[in-house]
C-alpha cells in the first residue's frame, strides 16, 4: 500500500493544490491527508473512492500506482473486441458443456444474431 501514499501525493501536486485544499474537498482534516501521504494511516475504501472520483482516476490507480489490468477495455470504445470475446466465450462454454463442436458453432451463430439485433436496435 506504499503506492497509495505516493499516488495521493503525486495527484495532489499534479493538480497544484495543497493538503488543506484537498482536505476541504474531501471533508476531512489536513492532518488526515498528511497522514495518508506520510503512510501513517490509509484511507478506507469509501474514502479511496472519493479520492479517485476527485482526481478522476480509478481506485485501482490509487492502490497500485497504475492501471493494473492490461486487458481492460471499454465496450463502447471497442465493440468489435467485445463481439469477438462474446463469440469465443459462447463457443468455449458450449463445447465444454456439451462436448460438441456443433453446439459451439450454433451458439456462436446465435451470438451473431444477438449482435445484429443490437446493431439494428441501437
MMTF fields as JSON, N, C-alpha, C and O atoms, coordinates in Angstrom:
{
  "mmtfVersion": "1.0.0",
  "mmtfProducer": "UNKNOWN",
  "numBonds": 487,
  "numAtoms": 488,
  "numGroups": 122,
  "numChains": 1,
  "numModels": 1,
  "chainsPerModel": [1],
  "groupsPerChain": [122],
  "chainIdList": ["A"],
  "bondAtomList": [4, 2, 8, 6, 12, 10, 16, 14, 20, 18, 24, 22, 28, 26, 32, 30, 36, 34, 40, 38, 44, 42, 48, 46, 52, 50, 56, 54, 60, 58, 64, 62, 68, 66, 72, 70, 76, 74, 80, 78, 84, 82, 88, 86, 92, 90, 96, 94, 100, 98, 104, 102, 108, 106, 112, 110, 116, 114, 120, 118, 124, 122, 128, 126, 132, 130, 136, 134, 140, 138, 144, 142, 148, 146, 152, 150, 156, 154, 160, 158, 164, 162, 168, 166, 172, 170, 176, 174, 180, 178, 184, 182, 188, 186, 192, 190, 196, 194, 200, 198, 204, 202, 208, 206, 212, 210, 216, 214, 220, 218, 224, 222, 228, 226, 232, 230, 236, 234, 240, 238, 244, 242, 248, 246, 252, 250, 256, 254, 260, 258, 264, 262, 268, 266, 272, 270, 276, 274, 280, 278, 284, 282, 288, 286, 292, 290, 296, 294, 300, 298, 304, 302, 308, 306, 312, 310, 316, 314, 320, 318, 324, 322, 328, 326, 332, 330, 336, 334, 340, 338, 344, 342, 348, 346, 352, 350, 356, 354, 360, 358, 364, 362, 368, 366, 372, 370, 376, 374, 380, 378, 384, 382, 388, 386, 392, 390, 396, 394, 400, 398, 404, 402, 408, 406, 412, 410, 416, 414, 420, 418, 424, 422, 428, 426, 432, 430, 436, 434, 440, 438, 444, 442, 448, 446, 452, 450, 456, 454, 460, 458, 464, 462, 468, 466, 472, 470, 476, 474, 480, 478, 484, 482],
  "bondOrderList": [1, 1, 1, 1, 1, 1, 1, 1, 1, 1, 1, 1, 1, 1, 1, 1, 1, 1, 1, 1, 1, 1, 1, 1, 1, 1, 1, 1, 1, 1, 1, 1, 1, 1, 1, 1, 1, 1, 1, 1, 1, 1, 1, 1, 1, 1, 1, 1, 1, 1, 1, 1, 1, 1, 1, 1, 1, 1, 1, 1, 1, 1, 1, 1, 1, 1, 1, 1, 1, 1, 1, 1, 1, 1, 1, 1, 1, 1, 1, 1, 1, 1, 1, 1, 1, 1, 1, 1, 1, 1, 1, 1, 1, 1, 1, 1, 1, 1, 1, 1, 1, 1, 1, 1, 1, 1, 1, 1, 1, 1, 1, 1, 1, 1, 1, 1, 1, 1, 1, 1, 1],
  "groupList": [{"groupName": "UNK", "atomNameList": ["N", "CA", "C", "O"], "elementList": ["N", "C", "C", "O"], "formalChargeList": [0, 0, 0, 0], "bondAtomList": [1, 0, 2, 1, 3, 2], "bondOrderList": [1, 1, 2], "singleLetterCode": "X", "chemCompType": "L-PEPTIDE LINKING"}],
  "groupTypeList": [0, 0, 0, 0, 0, 0, 0, 0, 0, 0, 0, 0, 0, 0, 0, 0, 0, 0, 0, 0, 0, 0, 0, 0, 0, 0, 0, 0, 0, 0, 0, 0, 0, 0, 0, 0, 0, 0, 0, 0, 0, 0, 0, 0, 0, 0, 0, 0, 0, 0, 0, 0, 0, 0, 0, 0, 0, 0, 0, 0, 0, 0, 0, 0, 0, 0, 0, 0, 0, 0, 0, 0, 0, 0, 0, 0, 0, 0, 0, 0, 0, 0, 0, 0, 0, 0, 0, 0, 0, 0, 0, 0, 0, 0, 0, 0, 0, 0, 0, 0, 0, 0, 0, 0, 0, 0, 0, 0, 0, 0, 0, 0, 0, 0, 0, 0, 0, 0, 0, 0, 0, 0],
  "groupIdList": [1, 2, 3, 4, 5, 6, 7, 8, 9, 10, 11, 12, 13, 14, 15, 16, 17, 18, 19, 20, 21, 22, 23, 24, 25, 26, 27, 28, 29, 30, 31, 32, 33, 34, 35, 36, 37, 38, 39, 40, 41, 42, 43, 44, 45, 46, 47, 48, 49, 50, 51, 52, 53, 54, 55, 56, 57, 58, 59, 60, 61, 62, 63, 64, 65, 66, 67, 68, 69, 70, 71, 72, 73, 74, 75, 76, 77, 78, 79, 80, 81, 82, 83, 84, 85, 86, 87, 88, 89, 90, 91, 92, 93, 94, 95, 96, 97, 98, 99, 100, 101, 102, 103, 104, 105, 106, 107, 108, 109, 110, 111, 112, 113, 114, 115, 116, 117, 118, 119, 120, 121, 122],
  "secStructList": [7, 2, 2, 2, 2, 2, 2, 2, 2, 2, 2, 2, 2, 2, 2, 6, 7, 7, 2, 2, 2, 2, 2, 2, 2, 2, 6, 1, 7, 2, 2, 2, 2, 2, 2, 2, 2, 2, 6, 1, 1, 7, 7, 7, 2, 2, 2, 2, 2, 2, 2, 2, 2, 2, 2, 6, 7, 7, 2, 2, 2, 2, 2, 2, 1, 1, 7, 7, 7, 6, 6, 7, 7, 7, 6, 6, 6, 7, 2, 2, 2, 2, 2, 2, 2, 2, 2, 2, 2, 2, 2, 2, 2, 2, 2, 2, 2, 2, 7, 7, 2, 2, 2, 2, 2, 2, 2, 2, 2, 2, 2, 2, 2, 2, 2, 2, 2, 2, 2, 2, 2, 7],
  "xCoordList": [0.821, 0.0, 0.862, 0.356, 2.147, 3.037, 2.644, 2.876, 2.048, 1.652, 0.531, 0.43, -0.32, -1.43, -0.905, -1.374, 0.059, 0.585, 1.266, 1.136, 1.995, 2.661, 1.649, 1.803, 0.615, -0.398, -1.119, -1.306, -1.517, -2.237, -1.355, -1.8, -0.109, 0.819, 1.041, 0.976, 1.299, 1.556, 0.343, 0.476, -0.834, -2.045, -2.345, -2.76, -2.13, -2.379, -1.426, -1.844, -0.142, 0.84, 0.611, 0.774, 0.235, -0.041, -1.205, -1.248, -2.146, -3.313, -2.985, -3.741, -1.848, -1.414, -2.203, -2.441, -2.616, -3.377, -2.624, -1.782, -2.937, -2.295, -3.04, -4.138, -2.43, -3.101, -4.382, -5.396, -4.335, -5.506, -6.652, -7.804, -6.339, -7.37, -7.967, -9.179, -7.114, -7.624, -8.508, -9.569, -8.077, -8.852, -10.235, -11.232, -10.297, -11.58, -12.497, -13.692, -11.944, -12.737, -13.284, -14.38, -12.506, -12.898, -13.612, -14.062, -13.708, -14.364, -13.653, -14.279, -12.333, -11.503, -10.541, -10.518, -9.75, -8.771, -7.505, -7.238, -6.726, -5.446, -4.521, -3.706, -4.647, -3.819, -4.104, -3.198, -5.371, -5.717, -4.992, -4.428, -5.01, -4.32, -2.825, -2.181, -2.279, -0.851, -0.497, 0.523, -1.338, -1.093, -1.146, -0.372, -2.052, -2.123, -0.84, -0.26, -0.404, 0.769, 2.066, 3.036, 2.092, 3.281, 3.227, 4.179, 2.127, 1.991, 1.677, 1.78, 1.296, 0.948, -0.4, -0.588, -1.337, -2.651, -3.008, -2.334, -4.087, -4.558, -6.053, -6.784, -6.493, -7.926, -8.695, -8.199, -9.916, -10.742, -11.258, -11.03, -11.94, -12.36, -13.323, -13.271, -14.189, -15.104, -14.34, -14.649, -13.335, -12.541, -11.679, -11.487, -11.155, -10.405, -11.276, -10.816, -12.524, -13.455, -13.67, -13.717, -13.798, -13.984, -12.737, -12.834, -11.568, -10.309, -10.179, -9.835, -10.455, -10.37, -11.325, -10.964, -12.528, -13.505, -13.028, -13.168, -12.468, -11.992, -10.893, -10.894, -9.959, -8.843, -9.155, -8.317, -10.35, -10.794, -9.857, -9.418, -9.568, -8.783, -9.52, -10.495, -9.065, -9.693, -9.096, -7.985, -9.847, -9.336, -8.114, -7.156, -8.162, -7.027, -5.77, -4.683, -5.909, -4.772, -4.216, -3.0, -5.088, -4.626, -3.867, -2.83, -4.383, -3.796, -2.494, -1.516, -2.477, -1.317, -0.381, 0.712, -0.796, 0.036, -0.139, 0.408, -0.897, -1.186, -2.392, -2.84, -2.913, -3.992, -3.38, -2.487, -3.836, -3.231, -3.556, -2.688, -4.783, -5.219, -4.843, -5.268, -4.051, -3.709, -4.746, -4.646, -5.737, -6.782, -8.047, -9.061, -8.003, -9.172, -9.481, -8.596, -10.702, -11.111, -12.574, -13.32, -12.97, -14.341, -15.15, -14.743, -16.28, -17.134, -17.633, -17.736, -17.94, -18.419, -17.32, -17.604, -16.075, -14.978, -14.532, -14.053, -14.687, -14.219, -15.275, -15.058, -16.412, -17.459, -17.021, -17.496, -16.124, -15.675, -14.923, -15.029, -14.165, -13.456, -14.447, -14.281, -15.47, -16.49, -17.236, -17.56, -17.505, -18.193, -17.337, -17.825, -16.067, -15.161, -15.061, -15.121, -14.909, -14.808, -16.082, -16.019, -17.237, -18.509, -18.653, -19.136, -18.232, -18.306, -17.398, -17.793, -16.204, -15.251, -15.768, -15.715, -16.264, -16.787, -17.974, -18.061, -18.894, -20.062, -19.628, -20.145, -18.693, -18.229, -17.523, -17.77, -16.654, -15.914, -16.854, -16.757, -17.76, -18.703, -19.565, -19.795, -20.041, -20.866, -20.096, -20.621, -18.859, -18.069, -17.77, -17.881, -17.393, -17.071, -18.31, -18.232, -19.44, -20.666, -21.224, -21.612, -21.265, -21.907, -20.935, -21.363, -19.653, -18.632, -18.984, -18.831, -19.457, -19.892, -19.495, -19.822, -18.8, -18.44, -19.697, -19.774, -20.679, -21.941, -22.623, -23.069, -22.704, -23.309, -22.493, -23.053, -21.179, -20.327, -20.585, -20.69, -20.686, -20.962, -22.345, -22.511, -23.338, -24.692, -24.714, -25.326, -24.055, -24.051, -23.27, -23.614, -22.224, -21.523, -22.428, -22.418, -23.225, -24.168, -25.274, -25.675, -25.759, -26.767, -26.21, -26.922, -24.944, -24.302, -24.311, -24.557, -24.047, -24.116, -25.528, -25.702, -26.535, -27.916, -28.181, -28.848, -27.66, -27.813, -27.103, -27.62, -25.938, -25.179, -25.958, -26.047, -26.521, -27.316, -28.52, -28.846, -29.176, -30.297, -29.838, -30.51, -28.702, -28.169, -27.873, -28.197, -27.251, -26.911, -28.177, -28.24, -29.182, -30.439, -31.171, -31.691, -31.204, -31.937, -31.29, -31.996, -29.963, -29.286, -28.512, -27.87],
  "yCoordList": [-1.205, 0.0, 1.265, 2.373, 1.087, 2.225, 3.112, 4.321, 2.499, 3.244, 4.232, 5.267, 3.925, 4.816, 6.184, 7.212, 6.194, 7.484, 8.238, 9.458, 7.509, 8.159, 8.666, 9.761, 7.871, 8.272, 9.535, 10.463, 9.562, 10.742, 11.974, 13.021, 11.855, 12.995, 13.446, 14.64, 12.504, 12.855, 13.512, 14.517, 12.946, 13.512, 14.903, 15.8, 15.063, 16.37, 17.417, 18.518, 17.068, 18.023, 18.312, 19.449, 17.29, 17.5, 18.455, 19.217, 18.402, 19.289, 20.68, 21.631, 20.79, 22.084, 22.563, 23.761, 21.626, 22.015, 21.599, 20.702, 22.258, 21.959, 20.835, 20.445, 20.327, 19.321, 19.902, 19.21, 21.148, 21.825, 21.883, 21.621, 22.223, 22.308, 20.928, 20.795, 19.91, 18.553, 18.136, 17.545, 18.438, 18.09, 18.738, 18.1, 19.997, 20.692, 20.007, 19.845, 19.611, 18.954, 17.602, 17.2, 16.907, 15.57, 15.583, 14.546, 16.767, 16.938, 16.141, 15.466, 16.246, 15.645, 16.719, 17.828, 16.386, 17.355, 17.314, 16.336, 18.395, 18.428, 17.361, 16.795, 17.083, 16.052, 14.671, 13.848, 14.42, 13.135, 12.975, 11.919, 14.028, 13.979, 13.805, 13.017, 14.528, 14.416, 12.996, 12.449, 12.406, 11.032, 10.03, 9.073, 10.246, 9.358, 9.466, 8.46, 10.713, 10.933, 10.483, 10.161, 10.456, 10.001, 8.517, 7.967, 7.873, 6.441, 6.07, 4.9, 7.041, 6.742, 6.051, 5.143, 6.49, 5.86, 5.735, 6.279, 5.004, 4.857, 5.148, 4.855, 5.726, 5.983, 4.668, 3.703, 4.647, 3.44, 3.381, 4.297, 2.315, 2.088, 3.168, 3.551, 3.654, 4.723, 6.004, 6.707, 6.293, 7.495, 7.331, 8.292, 6.121, 5.88, 6.169, 6.746, 5.765, 6.01, 7.512, 7.981, 8.252, 9.707, 10.384, 11.299, 9.929, 10.497, 10.226, 11.119, 8.99, 8.621, 9.468, 9.934, 9.666, 10.478, 11.921, 12.543, 12.449, 13.834, 14.029, 15.015, 13.082, 13.193, 12.588, 12.617, 12.046, 11.437, 10.309, 10.249, 9.418, 8.208, 7.035, 7.224, 5.828, 4.65, 4.378, 4.81, 3.664, 3.247, 2.355, 2.397, 1.557, 0.698, 1.538, 1.144, 2.678, 3.589, 4.087, 4.191, 4.397, 4.863, 3.762, 4.022, 2.556, 1.468, 0.962, 0.743, 0.778, 0.172, 1.176, 0.812, 2.424, 3.431, 3.476, 4.355, 2.53, 2.47, 1.574, 0.914, 1.554, 0.62, -0.768, -1.026, -1.661, -2.969, -3.889, -4.618, -3.859, -4.78, -4.261, -3.174, -5.031, -4.606, -5.075, -4.745, -5.839, -6.33, -5.493, -5.826, -4.431, -3.587, -2.795, -2.146, -2.845, -2.037, -1.662, -2.311, -0.623, -0.147, -0.79, -0.756, -1.37, -1.983, -0.924, -1.19, 0.264, 1.316, 1.773, 2.092, 1.805, 2.259, 1.183, 1.498, -0.085, -1.19, -2.293, -3.387, -2.024, -3.045, -4.302, -5.398, -4.149, -5.32, -6.302, -7.514, -5.79, -6.679, -7.384, -8.561, -6.662, -7.267, -8.36, -9.402, -8.124, -9.111, -10.368, -11.483, -10.179, -11.322, -12.106, -13.335, -11.389, -12.045, -12.81, -13.935, -12.217, -12.889, -14.156, -15.172, -14.099, -15.287, -16.399, -17.564, -16.033, -17.031, -17.664, -18.883, -16.843, -17.367, -18.283, -19.359, -17.872, -18.708, -20.045, -21.087, -20.029, -21.267, -22.172, -23.377, -21.593, -22.401, -23.003, -24.192, -22.204, -22.72, -23.819, -24.853, -23.597, -24.609, -25.903, -26.985, -25.798, -27.006, -27.73, -28.954, -26.983, -27.603, -28.247, -29.343, -27.577, -28.077, -29.297, -30.275, -29.241, -30.319, -31.198, -32.161, -30.887, -31.673, -31.862, -32.944, -30.782, -30.872, -29.604, -28.495, -29.775, -28.639, -28.027, -26.813, -28.868, -28.38, -27.371, -26.317, -27.696, -26.768, -25.481, -24.39, -25.616, -24.427, -23.516, -22.299, -24.114, -23.324, -22.681, -21.508, -23.454, -22.921, -21.723, -20.7, -21.843, -20.726, -19.53, -18.382, -19.799, -18.701, -17.967, -16.737, -18.728, -18.111, -17.35, -16.264, -17.929, -17.221, -15.905, -14.904, -15.918, -14.7, -13.653, -12.478, -14.057, -13.128, -12.583, -11.41, -13.423, -12.956, -11.86, -10.87, -12.038, -11.02, -9.734, -8.637, -9.872, -8.702, -7.93, -6.704, -8.639, -7.969, -7.26, -6.137, -7.916, -7.291, -6.016, -4.987, -6.087, -4.934, -3.783, -2.63, -4.112, -3.081, -2.428, -1.205, -3.234, -2.704, -1.876, -0.799, -2.382, -1.711, -0.392, 0.587, -0.35, 0.84, 1.504, 2.53],
  "zCoordList": [0.0, 0.0, 0.0, 0.175, -0.195, -0.305, -1.483, -1.468, -2.502, -3.685, -3.386, -4.045, -2.391, -2.064, -1.644, -2.134, -0.746, -0.282, -1.414, -1.522, -2.259, -3.387, -4.403, -4.946, -4.66, -5.636, -5.195, -5.981, -3.947, -3.447, -3.548, -4.019, -3.109, -3.162, -4.612, -4.905, -5.509, -6.913, -7.56, -8.258, -7.33, -7.929, -7.38, -8.113, -6.083, -5.465, -6.029, -6.387, -6.106, -6.623, -8.105, -8.548, -8.87, -10.293, -10.49, -11.456, -9.562, -9.65, -9.101, -9.305, -8.401, -7.884, -6.69, -6.535, -5.837, -4.648, -3.394, -3.426, -2.305, -1.029, -0.311, -0.709, 0.742, 1.559, 2.151, 2.25, 2.535, 3.107, 2.093, 2.441, 0.853, -0.182, -0.475, -0.645, -0.533, -0.756, 0.409, 0.206, 1.625, 2.812, 2.767, 3.106, 2.353, 2.251, 1.234, 1.482, 0.104, -0.935, -0.473, -0.863, 0.364, 0.818, 2.172, 2.66, 2.764, 4.071, 5.168, 5.984, 5.154, 6.205, 6.687, 6.154, 7.694, 8.197, 7.359, 6.66, 7.437, 6.746, 7.305, 6.576, 8.611, 9.24, 8.647, 8.518, 8.286, 7.683, 6.351, 6.066, 5.542, 4.254, 4.469, 3.775, 5.414, 5.731, 6.165, 5.746, 7.002, 7.468, 6.311, 6.283, 5.363, 4.191, 3.375, 2.969, 3.141, 2.302, 2.975, 2.29, 4.291, 5.021, 5.356, 5.91, 5.026, 5.265, 6.702, 7.071, 7.52, 8.911, 9.009, 9.819, 8.176, 8.09, 6.619, 5.745, 6.368, 4.995, 4.952, 5.899, 3.846, 3.721, 3.58, 2.998, 4.125, 3.97, 2.533, 1.743, 2.211, 0.829, 0.33, -0.839, 1.198, 0.793, 0.477, -0.485, 1.307, 1.076, -0.171, -0.916, -0.411, -1.645, -2.86, -3.845, -2.781, -3.875, -4.084, -5.221, -3.002, -3.103, -3.664, -4.482, -3.218, -3.708, -5.208, -5.983, -5.602, -7.017, -7.85, -8.93, -7.356, -8.079, -8.192, -9.245, -7.114, -7.134, -8.178, -8.915, -8.233, -9.169, -10.537, -11.439, -10.687, -11.946, -12.388, -13.537, -11.433, -11.701, -11.085, -10.358, -11.371, -10.778, -9.397, -9.09, -8.582, -7.278, -7.494, -6.723, -8.543, -8.898, -9.109, -8.685, -9.753, -9.982, -8.659, -8.501, -7.706, -6.395, -5.644, -5.033, -5.693, -4.917, -5.53, -4.815, -6.841, -7.495, -8.153, -8.586, -8.23, -8.871, -10.381, -11.047, -10.924, -12.355, -12.539, -11.601, -13.75, -14.05, -14.081, -14.888, -13.228, -13.104, -14.274, -14.754, -14.727, -15.765, -17.148, -17.54, -17.887, -19.225, -20.235, -21.417, -19.791, -20.683, -20.573, -21.185, -19.815, -19.607, -20.876, -21.433, -21.326, -22.46, -22.306, -21.572, -22.994, -22.945, -24.068, -25.23, -23.725, -24.731, -25.707, -26.905, -25.218, -26.098, -27.061, -28.216, -26.595, -27.446, -28.427, -29.517, -28.049, -28.899, -28.979, -28.459, -29.619, -29.679, -30.429, -30.132, -31.391, -32.144, -31.249, -31.435, -30.281, -29.356, -28.436, -28.115, -28.019, -27.16, -27.915, -27.345, -29.19, -30.023, -30.152, -29.966, -30.47, -30.611, -29.309, -29.307, -28.21, -26.912, -26.595, -26.099, -26.874, -26.634, -27.449, -26.949, -28.709, -29.562, -29.041, -28.989, -28.664, -28.158, -26.881, -26.72, -25.976, -24.709, -24.964, -24.372, -25.842, -26.151, -26.724, -26.323, -27.647, -28.264, -27.256, -27.218, -26.448, -25.461, -24.434, -24.131, -23.896, -22.894, -23.503, -22.875, -24.727, -25.389, -25.583, -25.321, -26.038, -26.27, -24.959, -24.884, -23.933, -22.644, -22.032, -21.476, -22.131, -21.515, -22.237, -21.599, -23.579, -24.333, -25.127, -25.764, -25.099, -25.812, -27.287, -27.854, -27.88, -29.271, -30.018, -29.595, -31.113, -31.956, -32.558, -32.75, -32.854, -33.417, -32.507, -32.96, -31.224, -30.272, -30.18, -30.08, -30.214, -30.147, -31.345, -31.196, -32.534, -33.738, -33.644, -33.977, -33.189, -33.042, -32.101, -32.41, -30.966, -30.024, -30.569, -30.29, -31.341, -31.999, -32.967, -33.024, -33.741, -34.682, -33.951, -34.371, -32.859, -32.062, -31.53, -31.449, -31.172, -30.697, -31.813, -31.543, -33.067, -34.185, -34.362, -34.695, -34.144, -34.208, -33.195, -33.497, -32.001, -30.967, -31.381, -31.168, -31.963, -32.401, -33.463, -33.399, -34.435, -35.464, -34.851, -35.234, -33.903, -33.197, -32.504, -32.573, -31.845, -31.121, -32.077, -31.795, -33.219, -34.207, -34.757, -34.882, -35.084, -35.613, -34.565, -34.859, -33.362, -32.283, -31.866, -31.623, -31.779, -31.281, -32.388, -32.163]
}
